[in-house]
Amino acid sequence: MKTTIGVLGDLADTLGSNAGLLIQQSLLSKVFLNECLSSEDHLIKEAAEWTKQAISRAICVLLFGTYFPSF
């Protein structure tokens, strides 16, 4: 699970806005991400949090042309 969710994050991070949008719109990706976020395994949860951030970064670039980190 950890590797798979990491690959989704890598795709969003590497391919950028188009991949981020496709991943966000995919029902399977959403379900899998939520499952990983609620995992009791802290390594899976940590990878899922990173993936969620990578998807958000990719979509922000698409919408705003740049990434604005949240504080």
PyMOL Python script that loads the backbone (N, CA, C, O; Angstrom):
from pymol import cmd

cmd.read_pdbstr("""\
ATOM      1  N   MET A   1       0.816  -1.192   0.000  1.00  0.00           N
ATOM      2  CA  MET A   1       0.000   0.000   0.000  1.00  0.00           C
ATOM      3  C   MET A   1       0.865   1.265   0.000  1.00  0.00           C
ATOM      4  O   MET A   1       0.603   2.216  -0.736  1.00  0.00           O
ATOM      5  N   LYS A   2       1.889   1.251   0.833  1.00  0.00           N
ATOM      6  CA  LYS A   2       2.749   2.429   0.957  1.00  0.00           C
ATOM      7  C   LYS A   2       3.388   2.775  -0.387  1.00  0.00           C
ATOM      8  O   LYS A   2       3.434   3.942  -0.777  1.00  0.00           O
ATOM      9  N   THR A   3       3.871   1.774  -1.078  1.00  0.00           N
ATOM     10  CA  THR A   3       4.521   2.010  -2.368  1.00  0.00           C
ATOM     11  C   THR A   3       3.523   2.516  -3.399  1.00  0.00           C
ATOM     12  O   THR A   3       3.823   3.434  -4.163  1.00  0.00           O
ATOM     13  N   THR A   4       2.350   1.924  -3.419  1.00  0.00           N
ATOM     14  CA  THR A   4       1.334   2.318  -4.402  1.00  0.00           C
ATOM     15  C   THR A   4       0.875   3.756  -4.199  1.00  0.00           C
ATOM     16  O   THR A   4       0.753   4.515  -5.161  1.00  0.00           O
ATOM     17  N   ILE A   5       0.622   4.124  -2.960  1.00  0.00           N
ATOM     18  CA  ILE A   5       0.185   5.498  -2.709  1.00  0.00           C
ATOM     19  C   ILE A   5       1.321   6.474  -2.998  1.00  0.00           C
ATOM     20  O   ILE A   5       1.087   7.601  -3.433  1.00  0.00           O
ATOM     21  N   GLY A   6       2.548   6.032  -2.752  1.00  0.00           N
ATOM     22  CA  GLY A   6       3.710   6.856  -3.079  1.00  0.00           C
ATOM     23  C   GLY A   6       3.847   7.097  -4.575  1.00  0.00           C
ATOM     24  O   GLY A   6       4.236   8.183  -5.004  1.00  0.00           O
ATOM     25  N   VAL A   7       3.526   6.079  -5.362  1.00  0.00           N
ATOM     26  CA  VAL A   7       3.593   6.219  -6.823  1.00  0.00           C
ATOM     27  C   VAL A   7       2.573   7.255  -7.303  1.00  0.00           C
ATOM     28  O   VAL A   7       2.868   8.036  -8.207  1.00  0.00           O
ATOM     29  N   LEU A   8       1.383   7.267  -6.709  1.00  0.00           N
ATOM     30  CA  LEU A   8       0.395   8.287  -7.086  1.00  0.00           C
ATOM     31  C   LEU A   8       0.937   9.688  -6.800  1.00  0.00           C
ATOM     32  O   LEU A   8       0.783  10.605  -7.606  1.00  0.00           O
ATOM     33  N   GLY A   9       1.566   9.832  -5.648  1.00  0.00           N
ATOM     34  CA  GLY A   9       2.168  11.126  -5.317  1.00  0.00           C
ATOM     35  C   GLY A   9       3.300  11.492  -6.255  1.00  0.00           C
ATOM     36  O   GLY A   9       3.426  12.645  -6.667  1.00  0.00           O
ATOM     37  N   ASP A  10       4.126  10.506  -6.594  1.00  0.00           N
ATOM     38  CA  ASP A  10       5.228  10.747  -7.529  1.00  0.00           C
ATOM     39  C   ASP A  10       4.699  11.187  -8.892  1.00  0.00           C
ATOM     40  O   ASP A  10       5.259  12.086  -9.519  1.00  0.00           O
ATOM     41  N   LEU A  11       3.618  10.550  -9.348  1.00  0.00           N
ATOM     42  CA  LEU A  11       3.028  10.932 -10.635  1.00  0.00           C
ATOM     43  C   LEU A  11       2.537  12.379 -10.597  1.00  0.00           C
ATOM     44  O   LEU A  11       2.799  13.151 -11.519  1.00  0.00           O
ATOM     45  N   ALA A  12       1.838  12.736  -9.546  1.00  0.00           N
ATOM     46  CA  ALA A  12       1.340  14.111  -9.429  1.00  0.00           C
ATOM     47  C   ALA A  12       2.506  15.092  -9.344  1.00  0.00           C
ATOM     48  O   ALA A  12       2.479  16.157  -9.962  1.00  0.00           O
ATOM     49  N   ASP A  13       3.525  14.726  -8.577  1.00  0.00           N
ATOM     50  CA  ASP A  13       4.670  15.609  -8.379  1.00  0.00           C
ATOM     51  C   ASP A  13       5.496  15.769  -9.655  1.00  0.00           C
ATOM     52  O   ASP A  13       5.956  16.867  -9.970  1.00  0.00           O
ATOM     53  N   THR A  14       5.677  14.687 -10.375  1.00  0.00           N
ATOM     54  CA  THR A  14       6.528  14.696 -11.566  1.00  0.00           C
ATOM     55  C   THR A  14       5.802  15.208 -12.808  1.00  0.00           C
ATOM     56  O   THR A  14       6.350  16.007 -13.566  1.00  0.00           O
ATOM     57  N   LEU A  15       4.573  14.749 -13.012  1.00  0.00           N
ATOM     58  CA  LEU A  15       3.848  15.104 -14.230  1.00  0.00           C
ATOM     59  C   LEU A  15       3.052  16.392 -14.087  1.00  0.00           C
ATOM     60  O   LEU A  15       2.637  16.979 -15.086  1.00  0.00           O
ATOM     61  N   GLY A  16       2.837  16.830 -12.869  1.00  0.00           N
ATOM     62  CA  GLY A  16       2.228  18.129 -12.637  1.00  0.00           C
ATOM     63  C   GLY A  16       0.727  18.184 -12.753  1.00  0.00           C
ATOM     64  O   GLY A  16       0.016  17.242 -12.402  1.00  0.00           O
ATOM     65  N   SER A  17       0.266  19.299 -13.247  1.00  0.00           N
ATOM     66  CA  SER A  17      -1.146  19.658 -13.167  1.00  0.00           C
ATOM     67  C   SER A  17      -2.098  18.656 -13.821  1.00  0.00           C
ATOM     68  O   SER A  17      -3.127  18.321 -13.234  1.00  0.00           O
ATOM     69  N   ASN A  18      -1.786  18.183 -14.992  1.00  0.00           N
ATOM     70  CA  ASN A  18      -2.701  17.255 -15.664  1.00  0.00           C
ATOM     71  C   ASN A  18      -2.838  15.951 -14.891  1.00  0.00           C
ATOM     72  O   ASN A  18      -3.943  15.431 -14.737  1.00  0.00           O
ATOM     73  N   ALA A  19      -1.727  15.426 -14.409  1.00  0.00           N
ATOM     74  CA  ALA A  19      -1.777  14.188 -13.629  1.00  0.00           C
ATOM     75  C   ALA A  19      -2.504  14.422 -12.315  1.00  0.00           C
ATOM     76  O   ALA A  19      -3.297  13.584 -11.886  1.00  0.00           O
ATOM     77  N   GLY A  20      -2.239  15.551 -11.674  1.00  0.00           N
ATOM     78  CA  GLY A  20      -2.898  15.859 -10.409  1.00  0.00           C
ATOM     79  C   GLY A  20      -4.400  15.915 -10.547  1.00  0.00           C
ATOM     80  O   GLY A  20      -5.133  15.395  -9.706  1.00  0.00           O
ATOM     81  N   LEU A  21      -4.853  16.543 -11.601  1.00  0.00           N
ATOM     82  CA  LEU A  21      -6.281  16.661 -11.856  1.00  0.00           C
ATOM     83  C   LEU A  21      -6.902  15.297 -12.137  1.00  0.00           C
ATOM     84  O   LEU A  21      -7.975  14.987 -11.618  1.00  0.00           O
ATOM     85  N   LEU A  22      -6.239  14.483 -12.951  1.00  0.00           N
ATOM     86  CA  LEU A  22      -6.753  13.146 -13.253  1.00  0.00           C
ATOM     87  C   LEU A  22      -6.819  12.274 -12.003  1.00  0.00           C
ATOM     88  O   LEU A  22      -7.790  11.548 -11.795  1.00  0.00           O
ATOM     89  N   ILE A  23      -5.789  12.351 -11.179  1.00  0.00           N
ATOM     90  CA  ILE A  23      -5.766  11.564  -9.947  1.00  0.00           C
ATOM     91  C   ILE A  23      -6.884  12.026  -9.018  1.00  0.00           C
ATOM     92  O   ILE A  23      -7.571  11.206  -8.410  1.00  0.00           O
ATOM     93  N   GLN A  24      -7.064  13.343  -8.911  1.00  0.00           N
ATOM     94  CA  GLN A  24      -8.103  13.881  -8.033  1.00  0.00           C
ATOM     95  C   GLN A  24      -9.498  13.468  -8.505  1.00  0.00           C
ATOM     96  O   GLN A  24     -10.383  13.235  -7.682  1.00  0.00           O
ATOM     97  N   GLN A  25      -9.699  13.378  -9.795  1.00  0.00           N
ATOM     98  CA  GLN A  25     -11.014  13.038 -10.340  1.00  0.00           C
ATOM     99  C   GLN A  25     -11.293  11.532 -10.340  1.00  0.00           C
ATOM    100  O   GLN A  25     -12.437  11.117 -10.523  1.00  0.00           O
ATOM    101  N   SER A  26     -10.284  10.734 -10.142  1.00  0.00           N
ATOM    102  CA  SER A  26     -10.447   9.278 -10.162  1.00  0.00           C
ATOM    103  C   SER A  26     -11.066   8.788  -8.854  1.00  0.00           C
ATOM    104  O   SER A  26     -10.501   8.987  -7.779  1.00  0.00           O
ATOM    105  N   LEU A  27     -12.218   8.153  -8.954  1.00  0.00           N
ATOM    106  CA  LEU A  27     -12.895   7.626  -7.771  1.00  0.00           C
ATOM    107  C   LEU A  27     -12.026   6.583  -7.071  1.00  0.00           C
ATOM    108  O   LEU A  27     -11.939   6.571  -5.843  1.00  0.00           O
ATOM    109  N   LEU A  28     -11.391   5.719  -7.837  1.00  0.00           N
ATOM    110  CA  LEU A  28     -10.537   4.690  -7.259  1.00  0.00           C
ATOM    111  C   LEU A  28      -9.376   5.313  -6.490  1.00  0.00           C
ATOM    112  O   LEU A  28      -9.035   4.854  -5.400  1.00  0.00           O
ATOM    113  N   SER A  29      -8.775   6.344  -7.048  1.00  0.00           N
ATOM    114  CA  SER A  29      -7.666   7.021  -6.369  1.00  0.00           C
ATOM    115  C   SER A  29      -8.133   7.678  -5.080  1.00  0.00           C
ATOM    116  O   SER A  29      -7.436   7.625  -4.067  1.00  0.00           O
ATOM    117  N   LYS A  30      -9.316   8.300  -5.111  1.00  0.00           N
ATOM    118  CA  LYS A  30      -9.857   8.943  -3.917  1.00  0.00           C
ATOM    119  C   LYS A  30     -10.108   7.929  -2.810  1.00  0.00           C
ATOM    120  O   LYS A  30      -9.744   8.154  -1.655  1.00  0.00           O
ATOM    121  N   VAL A  31     -10.731   6.812  -3.170  1.00  0.00           N
ATOM    122  CA  VAL A  31     -11.030   5.775  -2.186  1.00  0.00           C
ATOM    123  C   VAL A  31      -9.743   5.217  -1.604  1.00  0.00           C
ATOM    124  O   VAL A  31      -9.633   5.038  -0.391  1.00  0.00           O
ATOM    125  N   PHE A  32      -8.771   4.941  -2.462  1.00  0.00           N
ATOM    126  CA  PHE A  32      -7.504   4.389  -2.009  1.00  0.00           C
ATOM    127  C   PHE A  32      -6.754   5.383  -1.126  1.00  0.00           C
ATOM    128  O   PHE A  32      -6.199   4.998  -0.097  1.00  0.00           O
ATOM    129  N   LEU A  33      -6.732   6.648  -1.516  1.00  0.00           N
ATOM    130  CA  LEU A  33      -6.063   7.674  -0.718  1.00  0.00           C
ATOM    131  C   LEU A  33      -6.711   7.782   0.661  1.00  0.00           C
ATOM    132  O   LEU A  33      -6.010   7.843   1.671  1.00  0.00           O
ATOM    133  N   ASN A  34      -8.031   7.805   0.710  1.00  0.00           N
ATOM    134  CA  ASN A  34      -8.729   7.896   1.991  1.00  0.00           C
ATOM    135  C   ASN A  34      -8.470   6.668   2.858  1.00  0.00           C
ATOM    136  O   ASN A  34      -8.330   6.781   4.076  1.00  0.00           O
ATOM    137  N   GLU A  35      -8.406   5.503   2.234  1.00  0.00           N
ATOM    138  CA  GLU A  35      -8.093   4.280   2.974  1.00  0.00           C
ATOM    139  C   GLU A  35      -6.693   4.369   3.586  1.00  0.00           C
ATOM    140  O   GLU A  35      -6.485   3.987   4.738  1.00  0.00           O
ATOM    141  N   CYS A  36      -5.751   4.868   2.815  1.00  0.00           N
ATOM    142  CA  CYS A  36      -4.376   5.015   3.303  1.00  0.00           C
ATOM    143  C   CYS A  36      -4.287   6.081   4.393  1.00  0.00           C
ATOM    144  O   CYS A  36      -3.543   5.916   5.360  1.00  0.00           O
ATOM    145  N   LEU A  37      -5.036   7.169   4.245  1.00  0.00           N
ATOM    146  CA  LEU A  37      -5.032   8.234   5.250  1.00  0.00           C
ATOM    147  C   LEU A  37      -5.589   7.752   6.585  1.00  0.00           C
ATOM    148  O   LEU A  37      -5.212   8.266   7.639  1.00  0.00           O
ATOM    149  N   SER A  38      -6.477   6.773   6.545  1.00  0.00           N
ATOM    150  CA  SER A  38      -7.071   6.262   7.779  1.00  0.00           C
ATOM    151  C   SER A  38      -6.369   4.995   8.280  1.00  0.00           C
ATOM    152  O   SER A  38      -6.828   4.363   9.233  1.00  0.00           O
ATOM    153  N   SER A  39      -5.279   4.633   7.649  1.00  0.00           N
ATOM    154  CA  SER A  39      -4.534   3.435   8.044  1.00  0.00           C
ATOM    155  C   SER A  39      -3.945   3.593   9.444  1.00  0.00           C
ATOM    156  O   SER A  39      -3.605   4.697   9.868  1.00  0.00           O
ATOM    157  N   GLU A  40      -3.834   2.487  10.141  1.00  0.00           N
ATOM    158  CA  GLU A  40      -3.189   2.494  11.453  1.00  0.00           C
ATOM    159  C   GLU A  40      -1.669   2.454  11.334  1.00  0.00           C
ATOM    160  O   GLU A  40      -0.958   2.745  12.295  1.00  0.00           O
ATOM    161  N   ASP A  41      -1.179   2.095  10.157  1.00  0.00           N
ATOM    162  CA  ASP A  41       0.263   2.064   9.901  1.00  0.00           C
ATOM    163  C   ASP A  41       0.736   3.494   9.639  1.00  0.00           C
ATOM    164  O   ASP A  41       0.347   4.116   8.651  1.00  0.00           O
ATOM    165  N   HIS A  42       1.574   4.000  10.530  1.00  0.00           N
ATOM    166  CA  HIS A  42       1.992   5.403  10.400  1.00  0.00           C
ATOM    167  C   HIS A  42       2.798   5.666   9.133  1.00  0.00           C
ATOM    168  O   HIS A  42       2.787   6.790   8.631  1.00  0.00           O
ATOM    169  N   LEU A  43       3.496   4.666   8.601  1.00  0.00           N
ATOM    170  CA  LEU A  43       4.258   4.865   7.359  1.00  0.00           C
ATOM    171  C   LEU A  43       3.326   5.020   6.161  1.00  0.00           C
ATOM    172  O   LEU A  43       3.583   5.828   5.268  1.00  0.00           O
ATOM    173  N   ILE A  44       2.257   4.252   6.147  1.00  0.00           N
ATOM    174  CA  ILE A  44       1.262   4.368   5.066  1.00  0.00           C
ATOM    175  C   ILE A  44       0.562   5.720   5.168  1.00  0.00           C
ATOM    176  O   ILE A  44       0.365   6.405   4.165  1.00  0.00           O
ATOM    177  N   LYS A  45       0.189   6.093   6.385  1.00  0.00           N
ATOM    178  CA  LYS A  45      -0.485   7.377   6.602  1.00  0.00           C
ATOM    179  C   LYS A  45       0.420   8.537   6.198  1.00  0.00           C
ATOM    180  O   LYS A  45      -0.040   9.501   5.587  1.00  0.00           O
ATOM    181  N   GLU A  46       1.697   8.447   6.536  1.00  0.00           N
ATOM    182  CA  GLU A  46       2.661   9.492   6.176  1.00  0.00           C
ATOM    183  C   GLU A  46       2.802   9.603   4.656  1.00  0.00           C
ATOM    184  O   GLU A  46       2.835  10.709   4.116  1.00  0.00           O
ATOM    185  N   ALA A  47       2.885   8.472   3.969  1.00  0.00           N
ATOM    186  CA  ALA A  47       2.979   8.479   2.502  1.00  0.00           C
ATOM    187  C   ALA A  47       1.709   9.055   1.887  1.00  0.00           C
ATOM    188  O   ALA A  47       1.769   9.776   0.891  1.00  0.00           O
ATOM    189  N   ALA A  48       0.569   8.738   2.476  1.00  0.00           N
ATOM    190  CA  ALA A  48      -0.708   9.252   1.968  1.00  0.00           C
ATOM    191  C   ALA A  48      -0.807  10.771   2.158  1.00  0.00           C
ATOM    192  O   ALA A  48      -1.322  11.474   1.288  1.00  0.00           O
ATOM    193  N   GLU A  49      -0.321  11.267   3.279  1.00  0.00           N
ATOM    194  CA  GLU A  49      -0.319  12.720   3.505  1.00  0.00           C
ATOM    195  C   GLU A  49       0.557  13.417   2.465  1.00  0.00           C
ATOM    196  O   GLU A  49       0.183  14.456   1.921  1.00  0.00           O
ATOM    197  N   TRP A  50       1.726  12.835   2.195  1.00  0.00           N
ATOM    198  CA  TRP A  50       2.620  13.418   1.193  1.00  0.00           C
ATOM    199  C   TRP A  50       1.947  13.403  -0.182  1.00  0.00           C
ATOM    200  O   TRP A  50       2.030  14.379  -0.928  1.00  0.00           O
ATOM    201  N   THR A  51       1.287  12.301  -0.510  1.00  0.00           N
ATOM    202  CA  THR A  51       0.596  12.177  -1.797  1.00  0.00           C
ATOM    203  C   THR A  51      -0.510  13.221  -1.907  1.00  0.00           C
ATOM    204  O   THR A  51      -0.666  13.860  -2.948  1.00  0.00           O
ATOM    205  N   LYS A  52      -1.269  13.393  -0.843  1.00  0.00           N
ATOM    206  CA  LYS A  52      -2.335  14.396  -0.836  1.00  0.00           C
ATOM    207  C   LYS A  52      -1.759  15.785  -1.100  1.00  0.00           C
ATOM    208  O   LYS A  52      -2.340  16.565  -1.855  1.00  0.00           O
ATOM    209  N   GLN A  53      -0.627  16.096  -0.484  1.00  0.00           N
ATOM    210  CA  GLN A  53       0.029  17.388  -0.702  1.00  0.00           C
ATOM    211  C   GLN A  53       0.543  17.521  -2.131  1.00  0.00           C
ATOM    212  O   GLN A  53       0.442  18.594  -2.726  1.00  0.00           O
ATOM    213  N   ALA A  54       1.096  16.438  -2.690  1.00  0.00           N
ATOM    214  CA  ALA A  54       1.603  16.475  -4.064  1.00  0.00           C
ATOM    215  C   ALA A  54       0.468  16.735  -5.052  1.00  0.00           C
ATOM    216  O   ALA A  54       0.633  17.492  -6.008  1.00  0.00           O
ATOM    217  N   ILE A  55      -0.672  16.110  -4.820  1.00  0.00           N
ATOM    218  CA  ILE A  55      -1.834  16.326  -5.688  1.00  0.00           C
ATOM    219  C   ILE A  55      -2.303  17.776  -5.559  1.00  0.00           C
ATOM    220  O   ILE A  55      -2.608  18.421  -6.562  1.00  0.00           O
ATOM    221  N   SER A  56      -2.360  18.285  -4.337  1.00  0.00           N
ATOM    222  CA  SER A  56      -2.778  19.676  -4.115  1.00  0.00           C
ATOM    223  C   SER A  56      -1.827  20.654  -4.793  1.00  0.00           C
ATOM    224  O   SER A  56      -2.263  21.630  -5.404  1.00  0.00           O
ATOM    225  N   ARG A  57      -0.526  20.391  -4.684  1.00  0.00           N
ATOM    226  CA  ARG A  57       0.458  21.265  -5.347  1.00  0.00           C
ATOM    227  C   ARG A  57       0.243  21.280  -6.851  1.00  0.00           C
ATOM    228  O   ARG A  57       0.259  22.339  -7.479  1.00  0.00           O
ATOM    229  N   ALA A  58       0.042  20.103  -7.423  1.00  0.00           N
ATOM    230  CA  ALA A  58      -0.134  20.003  -8.874  1.00  0.00           C
ATOM    231  C   ALA A  58      -1.381  20.760  -9.327  1.00  0.00           C
ATOM    232  O   ALA A  58      -1.363  21.429 -10.361  1.00  0.00           O
ATOM    233  N   ILE A  59      -2.457  20.656  -8.557  1.00  0.00           N
ATOM    234  CA  ILE A  59      -3.695  21.331  -8.926  1.00  0.00           C
ATOM    235  C   ILE A  59      -3.567  22.837  -8.730  1.00  0.00           C
ATOM    236  O   ILE A  59      -4.104  23.603  -9.530  1.00  0.00           O
ATOM    237  N   CYS A  60      -2.879  23.275  -7.698  1.00  0.00           N
ATOM    238  CA  CYS A  60      -2.657  24.720  -7.486  1.00  0.00           C
ATOM    239  C   CYS A  60      -1.898  25.327  -8.650  1.00  0.00           C
ATOM    240  O   CYS A  60      -2.199  26.442  -9.078  1.00  0.00           O
ATOM    241  N   VAL A  61      -0.930  24.611  -9.157  1.00  0.00           N
ATOM    242  CA  VAL A  61      -0.171  25.102 -10.311  1.00  0.00           C
ATOM    243  C   VAL A  61      -1.092  25.236 -11.515  1.00  0.00           C
ATOM    244  O   VAL A  61      -0.984  26.195 -12.278  1.00  0.00           O
ATOM    245  N   LEU A  62      -1.992  24.284 -11.686  1.00  0.00           N
ATOM    246  CA  LEU A  62      -2.940  24.341 -12.793  1.00  0.00           C
ATOM    247  C   LEU A  62      -3.873  25.543 -12.648  1.00  0.00           C
ATOM    248  O   LEU A  62      -4.129  26.256 -13.618  1.00  0.00           O
ATOM    249  N   LEU A  63      -4.373  25.765 -11.444  1.00  0.00           N
ATOM    250  CA  LEU A  63      -5.352  26.831 -11.225  1.00  0.00           C
ATOM    251  C   LEU A  63      -4.734  28.218 -11.131  1.00  0.00           C
ATOM    252  O   LEU A  63      -5.287  29.187 -11.651  1.00  0.00           O
ATOM    253  N   PHE A  64      -3.575  28.313 -10.460  1.00  0.00           N
ATOM    254  CA  PHE A  64      -3.011  29.624 -10.160  1.00  0.00           C
ATOM    255  C   PHE A  64      -1.688  29.919 -10.862  1.00  0.00           C
ATOM    256  O   PHE A  64      -1.193  31.044 -10.807  1.00  0.00           O
ATOM    257  N   GLY A  65      -1.118  28.920 -11.517  1.00  0.00           N
ATOM    258  CA  GLY A  65       0.142  29.120 -12.203  1.00  0.00           C
ATOM    259  C   GLY A  65       1.347  29.025 -11.291  1.00  0.00           C
ATOM    260  O   GLY A  65       2.485  29.122 -11.750  1.00  0.00           O
ATOM    261  N   THR A  66       1.108  28.839 -10.015  1.00  0.00           N
ATOM    262  CA  THR A  66       2.184  28.699  -9.040  1.00  0.00           C
ATOM    263  C   THR A  66       1.649  27.956  -7.831  1.00  0.00           C
ATOM    264  O   THR A  66       0.441  27.763  -7.696  1.00  0.00           O
ATOM    265  N   TYR A  67       2.544  27.543  -6.959  1.00  0.00           N
ATOM    266  CA  TYR A  67       2.147  26.831  -5.749  1.00  0.00           C
ATOM    267  C   TYR A  67       2.217  27.763  -4.562  1.00  0.00           C
ATOM    268  O   TYR A  67       3.247  28.395  -4.326  1.00  0.00           O
ATOM    269  N   PHE A  68       1.132  27.856  -3.813  1.00  0.00           N
ATOM    270  CA  PHE A  68       1.095  28.640  -2.582  1.00  0.00           C
ATOM    271  C   PHE A  68       1.002  27.673  -1.416  1.00  0.00           C
ATOM    272  O   PHE A  68      -0.059  27.090  -1.191  1.00  0.00           O
ATOM    273  N   PRO A  69       2.076  27.488  -0.672  1.00  0.00           N
ATOM    274  CA  PRO A  69       2.021  26.533   0.443  1.00  0.00           C
ATOM    275  C   PRO A  69       1.040  26.997   1.520  1.00  0.00           C
ATOM    276  O   PRO A  69       0.889  28.192   1.774  1.00  0.00           O
ATOM    277  N   SER A  70       0.378  26.020   2.144  1.00  0.00           N
ATOM    278  CA  SER A  70      -0.524  26.355   3.246  1.00  0.00           C
ATOM    279  C   SER A  70       0.276  26.380   4.541  1.00  0.00           C
ATOM    280  O   SER A  70       1.202  25.591   4.729  1.00  0.00           O
ATOM    281  N   PHE A  71      -0.085  27.272   5.407  1.00  0.00           N
ATOM    282  CA  PHE A  71       0.625  27.416   6.671  1.00  0.00           C
ATOM    283  C   PHE A  71      -0.243  26.960   7.811  1.00  0.00           C
ATOM    284  O   PHE A  71       0.181  27.005   8.966  1.00  0.00           O
TER     285      PHE A  71
END
""", "prot")
cmd.dss("prot")
cmd.show_as("cartoon", "prot")
cmd.util.cbc("prot")
cmd.orient("prot")
